[in-house]
Amino acid sequence: MDIQLATETEHTGQQANQAMPSIDITCLTIADCTPIADQIRQQLLASPKVELKLAHCEEIDTAGVQLLTILRCDEGVASRLIFDTPSETAQAACNLLGLGWLLSNPTNAA
């Protein structure tokens, strides 16, 4: 993702008890990718970590999987994203393309 992000040290002034922002993703198709990427970008500029909620994602296409791949492969972004438990639809789409690992959190990945 070609974005300039604030570093975690720039966020140390935030209160420790401040809730982590989250983005609820119910549909991740080509039509949704740009607005969702923009929303992720804005949240990452404002917060050191962001949770992506895919539990209710009922539609995902290859453009959506590509966005997830970009997010996971950019070390500066990937370390700041937390994925909740994905829906069966989201997990199946990633598994079908041999990319099931995309929806695992790095600390939980095998």
C-alpha positions as CSV (number, residue, x, y, z in Angstrom):
1,M,0.0,0.0,0.0
2,D,1.6,3.2,-1.0
3,I,0.7,5.4,1.9
4,Q,2.6,7.4,4.5
5,L,1.7,6.1,7.9
6,A,2.4,7.6,11.3
7,T,4.8,5.3,13.2
8,E,3.8,3.7,16.5
9,T,6.1,6.1,18.3
10,E,4.1,9.0,17.0
11,H,1.0,7.5,18.6
12,T,2.6,7.2,22.1
13,G,0.8,10.4,23.1
14,Q,-2.6,8.6,22.8
15,Q,-4.2,7.3,25.9
16,A,-3.4,3.6,26.5
17,N,-7.0,2.8,27.3
18,Q,-8.2,4.2,24.0
19,A,-10.2,1.6,22.0
20,M,-8.6,0.2,18.9
21,P,-10.5,1.3,15.8
22,S,-12.2,-1.4,13.8
23,I,-13.5,-1.7,10.2
24,D,-16.4,-4.1,9.7
25,I,-16.1,-5.6,6.2
26,T,-19.3,-7.2,5.0
27,C,-18.4,-7.2,1.3
28,L,-15.0,-7.2,-0.4
29,T,-15.4,-7.0,-4.1
30,I,-13.8,-4.9,-6.8
31,A,-16.4,-2.2,-6.2
32,D,-15.6,-2.1,-2.4
33,C,-11.8,-2.2,-2.5
34,T,-11.0,1.5,-3.1
35,P,-13.4,2.7,-0.3
36,I,-12.2,0.1,2.1
37,A,-8.5,0.8,1.3
38,D,-9.2,4.5,1.9
39,Q,-10.9,3.7,5.2
40,I,-8.0,1.5,6.3
41,R,-5.5,4.2,5.3
42,Q,-7.4,6.9,7.3
43,Q,-7.6,4.6,10.4
44,L,-3.9,3.8,10.2
45,L,-3.0,7.5,10.0
46,A,-4.9,8.0,13.2
47,S,-4.1,4.9,15.2
48,P,-1.2,2.5,15.8
49,K,-3.4,-0.6,15.2
50,V,-6.6,-1.3,13.4
51,E,-8.9,-4.3,13.6
52,L,-10.4,-5.6,10.3
53,K,-13.6,-7.5,11.1
54,L,-14.3,-10.1,8.4
55,A,-16.7,-12.2,10.5
56,H,-19.7,-11.0,8.5
57,C,-18.0,-10.8,5.1
58,E,-20.5,-12.6,2.8
59,E,-19.0,-11.7,-0.6
60,I,-15.3,-11.6,-1.7
61,D,-13.8,-11.7,-5.1
62,T,-10.2,-11.9,-6.4
63,A,-9.9,-8.1,-6.1
64,G,-10.7,-8.4,-2.4
65,V,-8.1,-11.2,-2.0
66,Q,-5.6,-9.0,-3.8
67,L,-6.2,-6.2,-1.4
68,L,-5.8,-8.5,1.6
69,T,-2.5,-9.8,0.0
70,I,-1.2,-6.2,-0.4
71,L,-2.0,-5.5,3.2
72,R,-0.3,-8.6,4.5
73,C,2.8,-8.3,2.3
74,D,3.5,-4.7,3.3
75,E,5.4,-5.1,6.6
76,G,4.7,-1.6,7.7
77,V,1.0,-2.2,7.4
78,A,0.7,-5.9,8.2
79,S,2.1,-5.4,11.7
80,R,-0.5,-2.9,12.5
81,L,-3.6,-4.8,11.4
82,I,-5.5,-7.3,13.5
83,F,-7.9,-9.7,11.8
84,D,-10.8,-11.1,13.7
85,T,-12.2,-14.5,12.9
86,P,-13.1,-14.4,9.2
87,S,-16.4,-15.7,7.8
88,E,-16.4,-19.0,6.1
89,T,-16.9,-17.2,2.8
90,A,-13.8,-15.1,3.2
91,Q,-11.7,-18.0,4.4
92,A,-12.9,-20.2,1.6
93,A,-12.0,-17.6,-1.0
94,C,-8.5,-17.3,0.3
95,N,-8.1,-21.1,0.7
96,L,-9.3,-21.7,-2.9
97,L,-6.4,-19.5,-4.1
98,G,-3.9,-21.1,-1.8
99,L,-3.8,-18.0,0.4
100,G,-5.5,-19.2,3.6
101,W,-2.6,-17.7,5.6
102,L,-3.8,-14.1,4.7
103,L,-6.4,-14.1,7.3
104,S,-4.2,-15.3,10.2
105,N,-2.7,-12.8,12.5
106,P,1.1,-12.9,12.3
107,T,1.5,-13.8,16.0
108,N,-0.9,-16.7,15.6
109,A,0.4,-17.9,12.2
110,A,1.9,-21.4,12.2
